[in-house]
Amino acid sequence: SLPTPTGGAALARSRYGLSKRELETLVYLAQGRSAPYIADEQFLSVNTVRTHIKRIYAKMDVHSKEELLDLFHKS
């Protein structure tokens, strides 16, 4: 089932210019989900999910999952 964006997710989308799919991917990542799990849930290839993750990292200017989650949870 599709994750429900929280207030932090909505803020992350507007602040960092994330697409709808990138936002959904970010919410799954915040729930501790893996790229293969996200791919299955979104009916995408794992490579497409990895591309979304790379774009999220670039837009949010982070270099690790820990940095990403810290920034997401502070939003």
N, C-alpha and C positions, 0 to 999 in steps of 0.2 A: 504494500500500500504506500501511497505517496506520503512523504513526511510533511508535517504541517510546519510551515515557516513560523518561527517565533519572532518577537519584536526585533531581536538581534539580527535575524536573517534578513528581515525587511530593511533594516538600517544598512546592513552590509551590501544589499543589492543596490540601494540608492547611492551610498557613499562610494562604492568601488565600481559601479557600472556593470555588475554581473548580469548575464543573460538569465532567462528563466531556468534553463537547463543547468547553468553553472550554479545558480542558487539552490536548486534541488540537489545537485551533487554535493554542494557544501553542507547542506543539512544532513545528508547521509553520512558524510565524513565526520561531522560533529557527533553523530550517533555511534561512531566507531566502526562504520561499515567499510568493507574492502571494495576495491575497484570491480572485481568480478561480481560481487553481490549487487553493487549499484548498476552495473551493466544489465544484469538479469531483471532488476526491478524497473529499469527505464527502457527496456527492450532496445539496448544499444550494444555495440561491440565494446570489448574491454579497451581497445585502442581509442575509441571515441571518448570514453569516460576518462582515460588518462590525458587526452587532449584537454578536456574540460578542466581537469585538475591542474594541469600546467598553466592554463589561462587564468584560473582562480589565483594561483600562486603569484603570477605576474601582476595581475590587477591589484592584488592586496599587498604586493611587495613583501612576500615572505619566502623563506627558503627551506622550511621544514614543516612537517605536519604539526609539530608542537607549536611553532610560531603561529601557524594558521589557526589552530584551535584556541590559543591564547587570545589572539586578536578577535576571533569570532565571539568568544565568550565575554570579552570586554565591551563589545558593541552594544 
